[in-house]
Every structure is written in structure tokens, then in C-alpha cells.
Amino acid sequence: MRREPAIAASQRGASWIETTWRRLQAALSSAERWNALVVPDPYDENSELPVFWRYANARDFEPFRSLDPEWIDFDTKLRTWNPPKTFAIIYVSENECEGIPLLVLVPRTVHLRLLVIENTTKEPVAIGAVTLRTQKTPNFRSTEEEGTFANEAPAESRRLLPAGILLPNEQLIIPLQIVFRFEEPSGMMFLTFAEPNQRVRTRYLAKISAAPHTQFDVEPPVAGDPDRRIRLSGQRLVNILTNNDPLPDLSDELITGPSVKVESVVAAGMARKVRPFQPEQIVIRGPSEEGSCPFVFTRAGKNERWHNEGVILKGNRGAANAGTDTRMLIHFDGRVILQELEPEMTTLDRAFVRAILPDGSTREIAARDPVLREVDGAVATVAPHQPLAIDFEIAVPAPGVRYELVVHGYFTPLPDTAVRSTVPPPSRP
């Protein structure tokens, strides 16, 4: 009996729907513009596997409506605003436990960017004129276009606080932008593992180009289940691989609707400039009674640059507060580096990576270092200028799987003078 498609699950940032191998073969064989990334086969180091993806169109949202009707309806209405084709993607994955093919939809989600002016003193503060530029273009635009439009808009002075006084602990909140971006881009993890070097793609393309009329198994058959296979001609695979759609930029933002750029605020009789939002910069001033915590660095492939994933063990200051903390990884190639950028020492008793499969199930990937396999008192340390590289028991990260770093330990602040720094990449191990 044919199994009809059914909604499988949804999570923050992505949704997936079950399909059948026959339907998937038909979709990949159609004239739709699919793209493919090429990754090493995790079970055969001499083979490669294509990972199929494309930008989503309005029809792709319909099967997901029963999963989250309000969001999909909202998302469908947004498409009448003529967003760019990079608004959402869809890619092919698989429930590895049950062998069921999945179509994964990854749309951008909406965020409201705000400017918060807060009185952190114990006395009232006079708030005067706010100098701002208002941009009224309703269309979707990139951050670069937004910057151009905002700078071209005339500056004006407004009093946004009628009473002109901000009491202690009060906040003045100014909406700035409606932003659409990929959610922590966890649903796009497959992109971060694709093609760690161009040789993998070149080797695969040469193989199929030499036999354009041969049928290639891009999803190998399984004994006892003849339907569990996808076969495409060499020519169709060449066409897919030579499509030139650019990969989605996981950090790319789209802005829509009216927006505001605040340039300065008069507070306590003085005009104070408002610095542009720069999420890539982290400024830490000390000394601090709370201390900081180690930064996590990862990379998408051995030849790729290192990426700052943020901090871990943030609330675990001192041995008495030792505990377990997690950090979802945007990039992961089997190695993680912990690095201290502040005067402090981190003590680790255990570290592992939790793999989250497309069906929601999980499995643990242990650290290769036996010291970090159990909470047993045997520890590793991270100190300033002494980063710790942790390798895990995984050959090639699998497409469509999300990875989360889990560590048990604590950090101890060390005495030092004030520090102000942006976060540098780690030294290449």
C-alpha cells in the first residue's frame, strides 16, 4: 500500500515533511531547478554523495500548512510583497532510523530590531531631542541597500518622550527595523558541511560527466526494499551540478517595511551618538565580579576559517558552581576549540557533541581524549593563550544533522587589569 506523505515534525528554524522515494525521484527528475552539494560518503571514503537543495517557491509552503497554519499563512502573504528568491530554501534529507525521505523547509523568521535607552542610574535623567532618519521603502532589501537608503533620508529631530524625563530603571524603546533571517541557522546545517574542498566535487562531476547516459544511484537501494532508491541519469546530474545558484549566506538579513536609523540622543543635556549595530564585535570591560567564560570556535571544513560560536559555561563561575552547559554549533567538522579571551581559567571534566537527527532523535559523539569522556575528576584546562582543541569520534559530519556541544566544568576568573577586545579567531592548530 502506498504511504501518503505526512508531516513529520517541526523545530525552531526548520520544518520537515515525509515523502516517498518515488515522489522524490520524480521531483529530482523534473524540470525544477535543483542544486547539489557534494560531500564524502561517510561509509565509503572513496565515494561521494550529492545533497540536493533549491530555493523554495510559493507552492513549497502549502504541504507544511497543517504543521503551523498561522506561520505558513503569514509566510504566504509575505510572498505577495515580492521577496527575493533567497527568502527560503528546501532540501532533501532522510530519517536515518526509519529510512524515510524528508523534504526540509527552511524559511527566514521575522525579528524586530529595537534601540533601548535605559536609565541605569539612581536619579531621573532628562531626555531631549532624538536625531533620526526614517526610511519608508516597503520592499525587501539587503543590509547594504538599507544603509544606502537610510543615509539618503533627511535627518530630523524629534522628542519621543513627552515628559522629557526617564526615571531610574525606566526604558525608552524605539523600533528600528523588521528583519528576516535564518533562525540560528540550525536548519541550514547541511550547508556548513558541504564540499570541504573542491576536489570532492570535481572528482564526482568528472565521474558522471564521463557517462551521461548511465543511471547513477544517488540514494543506493537497500535489500528487501526496492522502492528505497533514487536513480538519475548522468546528464541530469551534470545539469543539477552546473546550476549556478549561490549558496544561501547564513548571516544574510533581509529588511522590509519602514525603518528608522537613530543617530544621536540628547541625554542629561548632552548629545550622545548612537553606535551602529555590529554583532560581530564583542567588547568586554573588566575587572568583573561575574567573570566571563570560554569562547567556542568551529570551522566548516579543514581548509575553512574558524568561526566564533559564542561562549559556554557562562553561569558556572567557580568549582562550587560546576555544571553542564550546551552550545548549538553552526559549523562543525569534528573539532572544536575552546579559547579564553579574558584573564580566567576553565576546567573541563567532560565534553561530547550531541547529534540531532532530522527526525528529532539524538546520539552522543564522544571526545577522543579519554580525560573528557566521563565526569570522574580527571580534567583538562583552558587558560589565556592556551586554547584547548577537542576532537570527536566522527569522520564526516552528516548532511541535515544538527550538532550541539555539551560540556561539564567551570571557570575561575584570574586577577588582571581592564580588558577591551574584539574576539579574534583561534590560532590554527
C-alpha positions as CSV (number, residue, x, y, z in Angstrom):
1,M,0.0,0.0,0.0
2,R,1.4,3.4,-0.9
3,R,2.3,5.5,2.0
4,E,1.0,9.1,1.6
5,P,3.1,11.9,2.8
6,A,2.6,13.1,6.4
7,I,4.0,15.9,8.4
8,A,6.9,14.6,10.4
9,A,8.0,17.4,12.8
10,S,8.9,21.0,13.2
11,Q,11.5,22.8,15.3
12,R,12.7,26.3,15.7
13,G,14.1,27.5,12.3
14,A,13.0,24.5,10.1
15,S,10.2,22.1,9.4
16,W,10.2,18.8,7.6
17,I,7.6,16.6,5.8
18,E,7.7,12.9,5.0
19,T,7.6,12.0,1.3
20,T,8.3,8.8,-0.7
21,W,11.3,7.7,-2.7
22,R,9.2,7.6,-5.8
23,R,7.9,11.1,-5.4
24,L,11.4,12.3,-4.6
25,Q,12.8,10.7,-7.7
26,A,10.0,12.4,-9.8
27,A,10.8,15.8,-8.2
28,L,14.5,15.5,-8.9
29,S,13.9,14.3,-12.4
30,S,11.6,17.2,-13.2
31,A,12.5,20.5,-14.8
32,E,12.6,22.2,-11.4
33,R,15.9,24.0,-10.8
34,W,17.6,21.8,-8.2
35,N,21.2,22.4,-7.0
36,A,23.5,19.8,-5.4
37,L,26.4,20.0,-3.0
38,V,28.8,17.1,-2.9
39,V,30.0,15.5,0.3
40,P,32.2,12.5,1.0
41,D,30.2,9.3,1.7
42,P,30.6,8.8,5.5
43,Y,30.5,5.0,4.9
44,D,32.9,4.9,1.9
45,E,35.8,7.2,1.8
46,N,36.2,6.6,-2.0
47,S,32.7,7.7,-2.8
48,E,30.7,10.9,-2.9
49,L,27.1,11.8,-2.2
50,P,25.1,14.7,-3.6
51,V,22.9,16.7,-1.3
52,F,20.0,18.3,-3.2
53,W,18.6,21.7,-2.5
54,R,16.9,24.7,-4.1
55,Y,15.3,27.9,-3.3
56,A,11.7,27.5,-2.2
57,N,8.7,28.8,-4.2
58,A,5.2,29.6,-3.1
59,R,4.0,26.1,-3.9
60,D,6.5,24.6,-1.5
61,F,4.8,26.1,1.5
62,E,1.4,24.5,1.0
63,P,2.2,21.0,2.3
64,F,3.5,22.5,5.6
65,R,0.3,24.4,6.3
66,S,-1.2,21.8,8.7
67,L,2.1,21.9,10.7
68,D,1.9,25.6,11.6
69,P,-1.1,27.2,9.8
70,E,-0.6,30.7,11.3
71,W,3.1,30.9,10.3
72,I,2.7,29.4,6.9
73,D,-0.3,31.7,6.2
74,F,1.7,34.7,7.3
75,D,4.7,33.5,5.2
76,T,2.5,33.1,2.2
77,K,1.1,36.6,2.5
78,L,4.7,37.9,2.7
79,R,5.4,36.5,-0.7
80,T,2.9,39.0,-2.2
81,W,5.5,41.6,-1.1
82,N,7.8,40.1,-3.7
83,P,10.7,38.9,-1.5
84,P,13.9,37.7,-3.3
85,K,14.2,34.1,-4.2
86,T,16.7,33.6,-1.3
87,F,13.8,34.1,1.2
88,A,13.6,30.3,2.0
89,I,15.2,27.1,0.8
90,I,14.1,23.4,0.7
91,Y,16.5,20.5,0.7
92,V,16.4,16.7,0.8
93,S,17.2,14.7,3.9
94,E,16.3,11.4,5.5
95,N,15.0,9.9,8.7
96,E,18.0,7.7,9.2
97,C,16.3,5.4,11.8
98,E,13.3,4.6,9.6
99,G,14.7,5.2,6.1
100,I,12.0,7.7,5.2
101,P,12.9,10.6,2.9
102,L,12.3,14.1,4.1
103,L,11.8,17.4,2.5
104,V,13.1,20.1,4.8
105,L,11.8,23.7,4.5
106,V,13.9,26.5,6.0
107,P,12.2,29.9,5.9
108,R,13.5,33.1,7.3
109,T,11.8,34.1,10.5
110,V,10.8,37.7,11.5
111,H,12.6,39.7,14.1
112,L,12.0,43.3,15.4
113,R,15.2,45.2,16.0
114,L,15.0,47.8,18.7
115,L,17.0,50.6,20.3
116,V,16.7,50.6,24.1
117,I,17.6,53.7,26.1
118,E,17.7,52.8,29.8
119,N,18.4,54.9,32.8
120,T,20.7,52.7,34.9
121,T,21.4,55.5,37.5
122,K,19.5,56.2,40.7
123,E,18.4,59.7,39.6
124,P,16.0,60.9,36.8
125,V,17.7,61.7,33.5
126,A,16.4,64.4,31.1
127,I,15.9,63.1,27.6
128,G,15.8,65.7,24.8
129,A,15.6,65.5,21.1
130,V,16.4,62.3,19.1
131,T,18.0,62.8,15.7
132,L,16.9,60.1,13.3
133,R,16.4,59.3,9.7
134,T,13.2,57.5,8.5
135,Q,13.2,55.2,5.5
136,K,9.8,54.4,4.1
137,T,10.5,52.0,1.3
138,P,8.2,48.9,1.8
139,N,10.1,46.4,-0.4
140,F,12.6,43.8,0.8
141,R,16.1,45.0,0.8
142,S,19.6,43.9,1.8
143,T,21.5,45.4,4.7
144,E,23.7,47.2,2.2
145,E,20.7,48.7,0.4
146,E,19.2,49.6,3.8
147,G,22.4,51.5,4.7
148,T,22.3,53.5,1.4
149,F,18.6,54.4,1.8
150,A,19.0,55.4,5.4
151,N,21.9,57.7,4.7
152,E,20.0,59.3,1.8
153,A,16.9,60.1,4.0
154,P,16.8,63.6,5.6
155,A,17.8,63.9,9.2
156,E,15.1,65.2,11.6
157,S,14.8,66.0,15.3
158,R,12.0,64.6,17.4
159,R,11.0,64.5,21.0
160,L,9.9,60.9,21.6
161,L,9.5,61.2,25.4
162,P,6.7,63.8,26.0
163,A,7.6,64.3,29.7
164,G,11.3,64.6,28.8
165,I,12.3,62.6,31.9
166,L,13.5,59.0,32.2
167,L,13.1,57.7,35.7
168,P,15.6,55.2,37.3
169,N,15.3,51.8,35.7
170,E,12.9,53.1,33.0
171,Q,13.5,52.4,29.3
172,L,12.7,54.2,26.1
173,I,12.2,51.6,23.3
174,I,12.4,52.7,19.7
175,P,11.5,50.2,16.9
176,L,14.2,50.3,14.2
177,Q,13.7,47.5,11.6
178,I,11.7,44.5,10.7
179,V,14.3,41.9,9.9
180,F,14.0,38.4,8.3
181,R,16.9,36.0,8.9
182,F,17.6,32.3,9.2
183,E,17.0,31.2,12.8
184,E,20.3,30.4,14.4
185,P,20.7,28.9,11.1
186,S,20.3,25.5,12.7
187,G,18.1,24.2,9.9
188,M,20.8,25.0,7.4
189,M,23.5,22.9,9.0
190,F,23.9,20.8,5.8
191,L,25.4,23.9,4.1
192,T,28.2,24.2,6.6
193,F,29.5,20.7,5.9
194,A,29.3,20.8,2.2
195,E,32.4,20.4,0.0
196,P,35.2,21.0,2.5
197,N,37.4,21.1,-0.6
198,Q,36.7,21.4,-4.3
199,R,38.4,18.1,-5.1
200,V,35.4,16.1,-3.9
201,R,33.0,17.9,-6.2
202,T,35.5,17.9,-9.2
203,R,36.0,14.1,-8.8
204,Y,32.3,13.4,-8.7
205,L,31.5,15.7,-11.6
206,A,34.2,14.0,-13.7
207,K,32.8,10.6,-12.9
208,I,29.2,11.3,-14.0
209,S,30.3,13.5,-17.0
210,A,32.1,10.6,-18.5
211,A,28.8,8.6,-18.6
212,P,25.9,11.0,-19.4
213,H,23.5,8.2,-20.3
214,T,24.3,6.0,-17.3
215,Q,21.8,5.8,-14.5
216,F,23.5,6.7,-11.2
217,D,22.2,5.7,-7.7
218,V,22.2,8.9,-5.8
219,E,20.3,7.1,-3.0
220,P,21.6,3.5,-3.1
221,P,19.0,0.6,-3.0
222,V,18.5,-1.4,0.1
223,A,17.9,-5.2,0.1
224,G,14.3,-6.0,0.6
225,D,13.1,-2.5,-0.2
226,P,13.3,-1.9,-4.0
227,D,11.5,1.4,-3.7
228,R,14.2,2.9,-1.5
229,R,16.4,4.2,-4.2
230,I,16.8,7.3,-6.4
231,R,18.3,6.9,-9.9
232,L,19.2,9.9,-12.1
233,S,21.0,10.0,-15.4
234,G,24.5,11.3,-15.6
235,Q,23.2,14.2,-17.8
236,R,20.5,15.2,-15.3
237,L,23.1,15.1,-12.5
238,V,25.5,17.2,-14.6
239,N,22.7,19.7,-15.2
240,I,22.0,19.9,-11.5
241,L,25.6,20.3,-10.5
242,T,26.3,23.0,-13.1
243,N,23.4,25.2,-11.9
244,N,24.9,28.4,-10.5
245,D,22.6,29.4,-7.8
246,P,24.7,30.9,-5.0
247,L,24.6,29.2,-1.6
248,P,22.5,31.0,0.9
249,D,24.5,33.2,3.2
250,L,23.6,32.1,6.7
251,S,24.3,35.5,8.1
252,D,22.4,37.4,5.4
253,E,19.5,39.5,6.6
254,L,16.5,40.9,4.7
255,I,14.8,44.1,5.8
256,T,11.3,45.1,4.9
257,G,8.8,47.9,5.7
258,P,9.6,51.4,7.1
259,S,12.8,51.6,9.2
260,V,14.5,54.1,11.5
261,K,18.1,55.0,11.9
262,V,18.9,56.8,15.2
263,E,22.0,58.9,15.0
264,S,22.0,60.7,18.4
265,V,20.1,61.2,21.6
266,V,20.2,64.2,23.9
267,A,20.6,62.9,27.5
268,A,21.3,65.0,30.5
269,G,21.9,68.0,28.3
270,M,24.5,66.3,26.1
271,A,24.1,64.9,22.5
272,R,25.2,61.3,22.6
273,K,25.9,59.4,19.4
274,V,24.3,56.0,18.8
275,R,26.8,53.5,17.5
276,P,25.8,51.2,14.6
277,F,24.7,47.7,15.4
278,Q,27.8,45.4,14.9
279,P,27.0,41.9,16.2
280,E,30.5,40.6,15.1
281,Q,32.2,42.8,17.7
282,I,32.2,41.8,21.3
283,V,33.5,44.4,23.8
284,I,34.3,43.3,27.4
285,R,35.4,45.6,30.1
286,G,36.7,44.4,33.4
287,P,37.6,43.6,36.0
288,S,34.2,42.0,36.7
289,E,32.8,40.3,39.7
290,E,30.9,37.8,37.5
291,G,33.8,36.8,35.3
292,S,33.4,35.8,31.7
293,C,33.6,32.3,30.1
294,P,35.4,30.4,27.3
295,F,34.6,31.0,23.7
296,V,33.8,28.2,21.3
297,F,35.4,28.2,17.8
298,T,34.5,25.8,15.0
299,R,35.0,25.6,11.3
300,A,33.0,24.2,8.3
301,G,35.9,22.2,6.9
302,K,39.6,21.6,7.5
303,N,40.6,24.3,5.0
304,E,38.0,26.8,6.2
305,R,38.4,29.7,8.5
306,W,37.4,29.4,12.2
307,H,34.1,30.8,13.4
308,N,33.2,32.2,16.8
309,E,30.2,30.3,18.1
310,G,29.9,32.3,21.3
311,V,30.5,31.4,24.9
312,I,29.8,28.3,27.1
313,L,29.7,27.7,30.9
314,K,28.5,31.3,31.2
315,G,27.0,30.9,34.7
316,N,29.4,28.3,36.1
317,R,31.8,30.5,38.0
318,G,34.0,28.6,40.5
319,A,34.3,25.0,41.4
320,A,31.2,25.2,43.7
321,N,29.1,26.1,40.6
322,A,30.5,23.4,38.3
323,G,27.8,22.2,35.9
324,T,26.8,21.2,32.4
325,D,26.2,23.7,29.6
326,T,25.4,23.5,25.9
327,R,26.1,25.5,22.8
328,M,24.4,24.8,19.4
329,L,27.1,24.7,16.7
330,I,26.5,26.5,13.4
331,H,29.7,24.9,11.9
332,F,31.3,21.6,12.8
333,D,33.9,19.4,11.2
334,G,34.7,17.1,14.1
335,R,36.9,19.5,16.0
336,V,36.1,22.3,18.5
337,I,38.5,24.8,20.1
338,L,37.8,26.4,23.4
339,Q,39.8,29.6,23.9
340,E,40.0,32.1,26.8
341,L,40.0,35.7,25.7
342,E,39.8,37.1,29.3
343,P,42.0,36.5,32.4
344,E,40.4,33.3,33.6
345,M,40.9,29.6,33.7
346,T,38.4,27.0,32.6
347,T,38.3,23.4,34.0
348,L,36.6,20.7,32.0
349,D,35.6,17.3,33.3
350,R,33.6,16.1,30.3
351,A,32.8,17.1,26.7
352,F,30.8,15.5,24.0
353,V,28.7,16.5,20.9
354,R,25.0,15.7,20.7
355,A,23.9,14.9,17.1
356,I,20.3,15.8,16.5
357,L,18.9,13.8,13.6
358,P,16.2,15.2,11.2
359,D,13.5,13.1,13.0
360,G,14.4,14.6,16.3
361,S,16.3,11.6,17.8
362,T,19.8,12.2,19.2
363,R,23.0,10.3,19.7
364,E,26.2,11.2,21.6
365,I,29.6,11.6,19.9
366,A,32.4,11.2,22.4
367,A,35.6,13.1,22.7
368,R,38.7,11.3,21.5
369,D,40.6,12.4,24.6
370,P,39.7,9.8,27.4
371,V,40.1,12.6,30.0
372,L,36.9,14.2,28.7
373,R,34.8,11.1,28.4
374,E,33.4,10.9,31.9
375,V,32.8,13.2,34.9
376,D,35.4,11.4,37.0
377,G,37.7,14.2,38.4
378,A,40.3,13.8,35.5
379,V,40.2,17.3,33.9
380,A,41.5,19.4,31.0
381,T,42.1,23.1,31.4
382,V,41.8,26.2,29.2
383,A,44.0,29.2,30.1
384,P,44.7,32.6,28.4
385,H,46.9,31.9,25.4
386,Q,46.5,28.2,25.9
387,P,43.5,27.1,23.8
388,L,42.1,23.5,24.0
389,A,41.4,21.6,20.8
390,I,38.9,18.8,21.3
391,D,38.5,16.1,18.6
392,F,35.4,14.0,18.5
393,E,34.7,10.4,17.3
394,I,33.2,11.4,13.9
395,A,34.7,11.0,10.4
396,V,32.5,13.3,8.3
397,P,29.5,15.3,9.7
398,A,26.3,14.1,8.1
399,P,24.2,16.4,6.0
400,G,21.0,17.6,7.6
401,V,22.1,16.7,11.2
402,R,22.5,19.5,13.8
403,Y,25.3,19.3,16.3
404,E,25.3,20.7,19.9
405,L,28.4,20.9,22.1
406,V,27.9,19.7,25.7
407,V,30.5,20.3,28.4
408,H,30.7,19.9,32.2
409,G,33.0,22.1,34.2
410,Y,33.5,25.7,35.4
411,F,35.7,28.8,35.0
412,T,37.7,30.8,37.5
413,P,38.5,34.5,37.0
414,L,42.1,35.5,37.4
415,P,43.3,38.9,38.6
416,D,44.1,41.3,35.8
417,T,43.6,44.8,34.6
418,A,40.7,46.1,32.5
419,V,40.4,44.5,29.1
420,R,38.8,45.7,25.9
421,S,39.0,43.5,22.9
422,T,37.2,42.1,19.9
423,V,37.1,38.4,19.5
424,P,40.0,37.1,17.3
425,P,40.0,33.7,15.6
426,P,41.9,31.0,17.4
427,S,45.4,30.0,16.4
428,R,45.3,27.3,13.7
429,P,46.1,24.0,15.5
